[in-house]
Amino acid sequence: MNRMLQVAFPHVYCELDFTTPLELSVATILSAQCTDVRVNQVTPALFAKYPTARSYAEADRVELEEMIRSTGFYRNKANSIIGLGQALLERYDGEVPNTLKDLVTLPGFGRKTANVVLGNAFGVPGITVDTHFSRLVRRWGWTAETDPVKIEHAVGELIERKEWTDLSHRVIFHGRRVCHARKPACGVCILAKECPSVGAGPMDKAEAARLVKGPETEHLLGLAGLAAP
């Protein structure tokens, strides 16, 4: 299934826009309960106004909250971002550390955020267990675990460590494009023959094709022997 996901999504990437570990850290905090598309609309102005850990640490809370309001839970997120800036100044000379052990001690960071930053900003393999990832690996029977840390370890034993970051992207891409929570596009899914949950969504190819989303739609439908609708 991992090899087939590589065929479905040969070019994967972090869908949050960033240029530095600090930018990715902030973007990932903002992405909680929010779409990456919305976060990417907010961050250009945010990153221009707050280019360093110190600028976040010394940010005017009201101004910061207003800039991130549209991402939801903006007060909690502002607390985390200001706290992150302060912690980076106090403990890491204003730089984002590059180990899981250090990252998970920072405000706004859990293992998920830490693995996003490790894998995409530092090139350190990590498994990102978000809602899509946990839903799909259970749907596929890779694990029955529900706790994100246990899911991370269970899947980590199945897949080579060097592939962890790209695997995370591919599973998340598949969850967003094809294997939707309520109505997966089973009839055009490249994993259908291997999936124990096949049939949870429509098996009719034409009906399933209409459910596929995202920039890879033409490629994904081509793999299923269809032209894009």
N, C-alpha and C positions, 0 to 999 in steps of 0.2 A: 504493500500500500504506500509505503514511503517512496519507493521508486516510481510508482504511478503518479504520485503527487508532484514529483520532479518533472514528469512529462507535462502534467497539466499546468504547472507554474514554474517554468524554467528560470524566470527572472523575478526574484522576490526581493523585497526591500521593506524598510520601516516606513509606514504610511504617515508618520509624523515628520514634518519638516524641521530640520535642525542642521547646524554646522559645528556645534561644540558639545561636549558632554554636559555642560551646564544647561544649554538650550534644550537638549533632549530630556534632561532630568525634569525641567520645569514643564515641558510639553507633556511628558508622561503623567505628571501629577495632575495636570489640567484634563487629561483624557479620561479620568475616572468618571463613569456615568455620563460620558459625552462622546460624540463621534470625533474621529480624527479630522474629518472635514471641517467641523466647527473649530476645533483647536487650531488648525492651520490658518483659519481666517483671523484668529485673535493674535497669534504669536508674532507676526512680523513687527507690528507696532510695539508689542511688549518687549521683544528682544532688543529693539532699537533704543527703548527708554531705559532698559535694565540690562546692560551688557556684562555685568560682573556680579560675583557673589556679594560684594560690598553694596552694590546698588540695590539688590534685593533686601539685604539686611537693613538698610537705611530707608527703605521705601515708605512713602506715605500710604498707610493702610487703605484709606478711603479711595485714593487714586488707583491703587493696585486692584482693589475690589471692583471698581468700576470698569477697568480694562478687561477683567476676566469674567465679568458678571454673566455673560451669555453662555459660559461653559457649565453653569449650574454649580450649586454648593460652593459659591464663590468665597464665602467667609472662611470656611474650613480650608479651602485651597489657598487662600491668601495667608492664613496662619502657617500652613505647611511651607509655602514658598519663602516667606520672610524668615521662618525658622531654619529653613535649608540654608539660606544665605548666611545667617548668623553662625550656624554650626560649621559651615565650610570655612568661614573666617577664623573661627576659634580653634578648630582642630586640624584643618588641612590647608592652611595658607591660601584659602580662597579657591582651591582647585577641587574638582570632584574626584574622589578616590576611585581606584580601579579594581577593588576586591569586593566580593559579596559580603564578607565579614564586616567591612567598614561601611558599605553602602546601606545595609539594612539598619544601621544605627541612626541614619539621617531622618529628619522630619519629612513626612510625606512618602517615605520609602518602605515598601514591603519587599518580599522576594520577587514579586512580579515586576515591579518598577526597577529593581536592582538588575534583574536579568535582561530587561529591555536595554538598559544603559550599558551593561557589560557587553552584550552581544553586538549592539549597533554602534556604540561610540568607541569601544575599546577592542572589539574583535575577540572577546573572550566568550567561548560557547556558553549559552544559557538557554533554558527552556522557559518560555513565557506562558504561564497558565492563566489566560484570561477566560471570559465566559465562553467564547467560541471554542477555545482549545479544550476546556474541561468537558463541554457538551459533546464535542465530536469524538474525543478519544473514548468516552464512555459509550457513545452510540456505536462505535466501531468494535467495542469489546476489548480494547487495548488494556483497560483497567476498569475495575468496579469502584475504585476509590472516589470519594467526593471532596476530600480535603486537598486544597491546591498543592501543598507541599508533598503530600503522599502521591498525588498525580505526577508531579514533577519527577520524583524519584522513580516511580514505576515506569514511566515512559523513557526516562534516562537509561534504564537497564535494557530497553528494547532497541535503542537507536545509538549509533556511534556518537561519541561526544562531539566530534568535529562538525557534526551535522545539526546539532541542537538548535542553533539560532535560525538557520534556514528552515528546518522542520517547523519551528514555531510559526514563522511567517506563512509557510505553505498551508498549515492547518487553519490558521486564522483567515487566510485568503479564501480557502475552500469553504469555511463557515460563512463568510460574508457573501461569496459569489454563488455558491451552489447548494451547500448543505444547510439550508435555513432551519431555524428552530421549529417553526410550525409547519412548514410545507417545503421540504427539501426537493430538489430537482432530480429525483432518483433516475428517471428515464434517460437522462443524458449525463449521468455521473460516471466518471472514469473508474470509480471504485466500486460500482454496483455489483460486479461479480464476486468481490471479496467481502462486501459489507453485510454483516449479520442483520442489519436493520433495513435492508433494501425493501422498498414498498411502503415506507413511512410517508413518502410523497408520491405524486403521480408517476406512473411508469410509462404512460403515453409520451412519446418523444416530443411531439408538437406542444403538448401541454407543459411538459417539463421545461422545454426550451424557453418558454416565456418567463420562467422563474429565474433564469440565470442573469446575474448582474455583473457590472464592472467592466473594466477596459479589456479583459481577456475573453469576453463573451464569444467573439468570432472564433478564436482559437479553441475554446472549450467545446463549442458546438461542432467545430470541424472534427475534433477527436471523436465525437459521437456520430459522425457521418451526416451532419446537418449544416445548412447554411444559416447564418445569423438571421433572426426574424427582422 
